[in-house]
Amino acid sequence: MYRYRTFNQHLKEKFDAKVYRVPIDAGFTCPNRDGVRAFGGCTFCDDRGSGAPTIDLKLSIQEQLNKQIAHIRKKFKAKKFLAYFQAFSNTYAPEAVLKELYDTALAVPDVVGLCIGTRPDCLPDNILQLLAEYQKKTFVWLEVGLQSAFNQTLEIINRGHTAEEFFDCIERAKKYDLNIATHLIFGLPGESKEQMLESVKQVSTIGLQGIKIHQLCIYKGTPLEEEYKQGRLSVLEEKEYIEMVGKALELLPPDIIIMRLLAEGRKDEILAPQWCFEKTRLNVTLEEYLEQNDIRQGSKYKTLVLR
């Protein structure tokens, strides 16, 4: 039994079956890439915009879904799927354009809902209202990236929005009763471990349904690659990161859904840390650490709320 509540558990309880997320690239960009907020994108993000390497950009949304669903169905005997709008900012378009894209994804057989990754500055009220309309008829999971609650860090990584914009976005989204998750990265340039945990504390008490936490990875072709090669940036060691995850889990609400605790990737795309290529071993190591130290999600959350 996991010592934390996973997204897979949540989906199985909701749909009475294992549900597979299918990542797609719908051709979006980000306001910190196209000049609206900044240029170049987040310094940690590669030219796929955090999209999965399995995505075939030559295909339409429908073709991307059909191709990957056929593979997953054959390999895992899967029956239910979520269309995961993963790459770049997937609410960064006019309402009519978004509706057409979301409708196309939901029309694919056995797609039972949408996962939508985006940024807090790409969620005006009319788009939140659109997502709320979809939630009335299907499953919608909105992922709003933050990465750090410190504006200095957000500026360093060229995020293009402030922490205040994130918290305002969450408050507005909650009025529409949406399922909301956020992302945090441990090991961002210049951040102390105390700051990383402070970001966890700040998002713990705002009523989120889910969270992703993962270590900073140095992707090839990103601005951080050059900083790392020049010795101006280091990455967390495996032991450090696992200890940080344990502390973070204790601070999170006991019912929030833990979507991810480890980033993984391929050796042809990631420079460091080298330990991120050993997903199976890392998961075992993390579980052993939590067991040995009797760490459970939410064990210090009540103290955090009452402080």
C-alpha positions, 0 to 999 in steps of 0.5 A: 500500500502506498504511503501517499494517494496516487493519481492512478488510484484516484482514476481507478476509483472514479472509473472502476478501471485503470485509465491511461493518459495519452499525451498529445501536442495540439500545436500551442505555444506559450506567452513567454515564448512568443513575446507576449510575456517573454521570449525563449520559454522557461529555461528548463524547457526543451523545444517540445514544451515538456511534451512526451517523446512518444508524440508524433508532431506530423499527426493531427490530434485525432491521429495522435490519439488513435495511434497511441491508444492502439499501442496502449490497448494492445500492450496493456489491454486498456479500455479507457483513456484521457486525452492529455493536452501536455505540450506547451500551454493548452489554454493559450488560444481563443475560446472557439479554437479550444472548443474545437480541439477539446471536442475533437479529442473527446470524439475519439472512442473510449476517451473519457476525459481531458487533462489540460496542462497550462499556465496561470496567465492563460486562464481568463474567466471565459476559458475557466467557464468553458472548462466548467461546461466540459466538466458538467459532461465529462472528466476534466483535470486542469494542471496549472504550472507554478514550479516555485512560489518565489518570484525571484526564482520565476524571474531567473527561469524566465517563467513570465508570470508571478506567484501572485498571478498563480494564486489569483488564478487558483482562487478564480478557478475554484469558483468554477468547481474545477479539479485543479493540480499544480507542478513544483520543481525541486532544485531550481537555480538559486533555491534553498531546500527551505525555499522548496519546502516553503513552496510546498507549504504555500500550495498545500492550503489553497484547496488543490486536488492534485500536485506534481513534484519532480527534480530539476532535469537538465535537458539538452538544448535548453539555457540550463544546459549551458549553465550546467556545463559551465559549472554554474548550476548543480542538480540534486543528488538522489539521496537529497531529492528523496529526503526532500520528497519525504518532507514534502509529502508530510506537509501536503493535505492527506487527500490531495492526489500525488500525480508524480514524484519523479521526473524521468527521461531518455539519455539522448535528451537529458544531461543530468541527473544520471539517476533519473534514468532508473525509474523502477529502482528509484520508485523502490528506493523511495518507497523503502525510504518512506517505510523506513522513516514512517513517512505518510502523506499529510502527517504534518499538514494539521500542524501546518494549517494551525500554525 
